[in-house]
Amino acid sequence: MSKVSNSLLGLLALTAMAGCSKYKPAQTSDLSELTAYFSSEGIVSDSIGADSTELLITNFAGPEIVPSPSCLAVASTGEVFVGVDMIGSLGKTPGKGSIVKLVDSDHDGTLDSHTEFVKVDNPRGIIALDDQVYVLHTTFGADSLATGMDLVVFEDKNKDGVADGPAKPLITGISTANQLRSRGTDHSTNGIRMGIDGWIYIAVGDFGFVDAEDREGTKLTMLGGGIVRVRPDGTGMEVYTHGTRNIYDVAIDPFMNIYTRGNTNDGGGWNIRFIHHLQSGEYGYPSLFKHFTDEILPALADLGGGSGTGAYFMDDARWPAQYNRVPMMADWGKSQLYIHRVAMDGPSFTQQDENFIKLSQITDVDVDGSGTMYLAAWDGAGFRGNPEKGYVVRVVPVGWKHEAYPDLKAASVAELAELLKATNSVTRLDAQQELLTRSKDEAAAAALAVAKDNTLPLEARVAAIFTYSQAACGAGVEELVKLGEEDKLREFALRALTDQKACISGVPVDLFIAAAQDANPRVRAAAIVGLGRLGDKKAAEVLLDVPVPASAQIPAKDTEGPHATPNSDIVLPHLAVRALVELNAVDAAVEALDSDNYKLALWALRNMHDPKAVDGLMAAYAASEDAVKKAEIQTALGRLYQKEAPYDGSWWWGTRPDTHGPYYKAENWEASDKIKTFLVAESSASGDSQKAFYAGLNDRHRLGIVELGTESAAPVVEETTVDLESIKNKKGQVGAASIEDVILAVGGLKGDPVIGKTLFTSQGCIACHAIEAGQVMKGPFMGQIGSIMNRDQIVEAILKPNASISQGFASVQITTNDGKFYMGFVTAESAQELTIRDITGTATKLEKKNIKERKELENSMMPAGLANSLSYEELASLVTFLSQQK
């Protein structure tokens, strides 16, 4: 059948489908209120800042009460729960953590009392909701070795400030024991936050997890990072998004848009990416986000060096407009709370980031029901915690007055429904959760009345929709469908209809098929995701009709694709592919290879490791006379030649993984031999002009098929040998003084960065540190050090290298099977091999199968004393040069 006739047939089929259904695609769209909500009209960015005329920032609790605060949460009624983490990110000894409850009983900004709420190790996320406190933390066995991470809930029904008893586990094993034992909690599972949809969203670092289990017995394994969510009772655990690196927390707005500021998301440096998360989205780290960017959802911005931590979406009318309705994201490395001003862009956003509040190594942020903000500061507590460092501050707008928070337990259903209309997100969520403890029928009726009231702000109606859907479950389908008839509510009604798989049995798939052709791109996105969740393969036809934009381009050879440039056009086809994969719509995708929109079918099939997909691609290749299309089919077959090996948690890719892609640890599967035979035969039959195509296919997908040839030369391992002993033994002004005197002296000197650059080489720094992107990675990358450390911290790192070993650069000791011994930094690592660079700068490649033992050492490879021969002025020059590397 020709393309044209097949295309017409598809169009006729869709028309017939729409004609047979009572649901029609809406021709009108109303985004006015949503657009206005995110508008920054009238706000002058240059005026933004934590100014004493706008905000009142006061100390609330110091290290004598909350040392090393890794996270915090604030109850709606104002009590602050602080995660004290005296293990830190790299420590491994249990018994040093707790949750401390802070109480300002008269709300005057002064701490009145505190209690140790409960002892837990490595607290990484907290939610305080009435008498329940949800905590994500590391668990240890009787042998004092980490066993994983659990999401648990504690109760304090008698309100004495101490947990009533043992925790109730909601999810167990949501981080890998091996990595926690060998590295600590630095890339583990982190922050938690509840959305107005009632789910707890969990920021998973790139340790990933194996066989995490919820209270229903559902088990999940995830290679790498992303967002996982679970119901508050520990049921329904599922992956929400995948392909991030070390995200630490999530910010959730009133319309269920989710944002993260990823920690060291780049891998080649230590870059931060700000991401808008769309359900089912793949963000590509580490195997796709450089060379396969046509297949991922890009971040909204690459923000340079830093280390993202806590996150919060501010929605509180009592705050000044310039600080309201924005994601607020903490960055530990930059000691800064940022505002990300987002603006609507189709189904996603664009953003503009702005400095907001400066705070020493900020770790977390949260707000109570009165609009009081609290921030936690690590304040130099190091990688293993410090009993003398860390604090919590309180922030309120100048002129703010405390409002007594309502007693929700004593409130009626009608009063709780009224609070769904509150002008702040904290009260709306709190009221919703209390309402859901009452009679489900009464709660549903009250919430539905609020949802139908078109005089209310959109955020209140959305809160009511999600309250109704939780209370009514499957019985609410008919009313949610009716709510979706209103243009501005349709997106949220659709999301609510498929939000819980336990409640979708009566949801009409035809409604979602029609909505996938809606005039509103946000509605189309919600419908596409919903079709994947509904599981009806009849949806495949409309999904395969989603056009692929011209921007979905494979990056040129040896170039990095645009993984941090907003691209709203890619969102809908990306979500359509994820839905097709979830439906396992192999037959429909193969059939669509003969349509005008075959590119989307190819994209989907690249992710379907099914023999029928392989056979269908080969048949389409044979039937086509289009050279471009034939090459695209061969590329899809190359992608299917291998698949990602199952993750068992016994290994991790490290802080600088192989980012070539498309798989990190590839393995063959049942159709691999058939694909190889096909590709080799086609290569052999091709002319000389086509040989480069097959060699490029072989290289890009790392097929390892010798018969296809290669275009890539073996990488050269750079060697830089420096005599560090001769440098460190020289004594000068620095070597003769205490570290305190040196820091004070250097602090008063400007320094010359030109001299500093010369000293970077002469003092041996160049042996172990790269300063420019694209240079061979050695020890810690210095090209962004000025974004991560201040001048005092740089001086301390030079003079006391063992005090704070940079993330991912502990010394590694390796013994091979033939008895050879190596010690240095692991500077590159794939599933098969690694490169280790010793202190002289010499690099050696080792095959992993030949490694007998690999052990991480406690001390830094950098010897103390490398700056001893310098004068204060010279060290100041070196520090000035390094501080300018951003």
Helices and strands as residue ranges (DSSP letters): H 3-20, H 32-37, G 45-47, E 55-61, E 69-74, E 80-85, E 97-103, E 113-118, E 121-129, E 132-140, E 146-155, E 168-172, H 177-183, E 189-194, E 200-204, E 209-214, E 219-222, E 225-230, E 238-244, E 251-252, E 258-261, E 271-277, G 293-295, E 301-305, E 308-314, G 321-323, E 326-331, E 336-345, E 348-358, E 362-367, E 373-377, E 391-397, H 413-419, H 425-435, H 440-452, H 458-472, G 473-476, H 477-483, G 487-489, H 490-497, G 501-503, H 509-515, H 521-534, G 537-539, H 540-543, G 568-570, H 571-583, H 586-591, G 592-594, H 598-605, H 611-623, H 627-640, E 642-644, E 666-668, H 672-685, H 688-700, G 706-708, H 724-728, H 739-747, H 753-762, G 765-767, H 785-788, H 791-799, E 812-816, E 821-829, E 833-837, E 843-847, G 848-850, E 851-856, H 872-883
